[in-house]
Amino acid sequence: MEKSANGEARTTTEAAREKVLYSAEVRHANGECTLTINNHLHGNVEVYVVPEKAVQKLPFYLSMLRNKLA
């Protein structure tokens, strides 16, 4: 069982019916942080080099978003 952004449990069947619209990931390699954003609706991928300080602030911003959604 998975949890949604608002903490509600959902079954594997529910998750399988969902369609991913956007996804993002941050990777660290060779001293650089890279943000990759996938727009699954249009098949676009954007890649940005981001400062490590911005990456360190991500948990704070995600926490703010979770609080707004609650």
N, C-alpha and C positions, 0 to 999 in steps of 0.2 A: 504494500500500500504506500502511496506517495502522499506528500503534503503539498497543497497549493500555496501561493504567495500569502494568503491570509491565514494559513495554518490549518485549514480544513483538510481532512483526510479524503482521498479519492481512490477508487479502485483502479486496477491495471486496465480494465476494460474502458473506463472513462478516459484515462490518459491516452489509450490507443486511438480513440476517436478524435482527439484534439489534433489540430494542425498547427505546427510551429510557424509563426509569422516572422519573428525576428529572433536572432540569437547573437550573443556576444561572448568573446573570451579574451582573456588577457594572458599573454605568455611572456616569460622572462628567459632570454637566451643571449649569450654574448654581451652581457651587461646592459641590454636594452629591454624595455617593456613594450610589447606590441599589442594593440587593441585591434581585434578583428570583429567587424559587425557584418552579419549575414542578413540580408533582406530576402527571406524565402519567398515572398510574394512576387518579387520581380527578378529574382535570381542575381541580385547585385551583392558584391562583397566589397567592403571598404576596410582598408588597413591603415592604421596610424601608429606612429611611434609616440609613446606618451611618457612623460617624466615619472620616475619612480614615486615621487611625492604624491602625484595624482592617484597612483595605484594604491598607495597606503591609505588614502582617504576614502576609497571605495566602500569599506565596511560602514563608515559613518553615513554616507549618502544612501546606501541600501537600507540601513536602519531607519533613516528619515522616511524613505519611501514606504517601508513596512508599516511604520506608525501612521502614515497618512491613509493607508489602505485599511487599517484596522477600524 
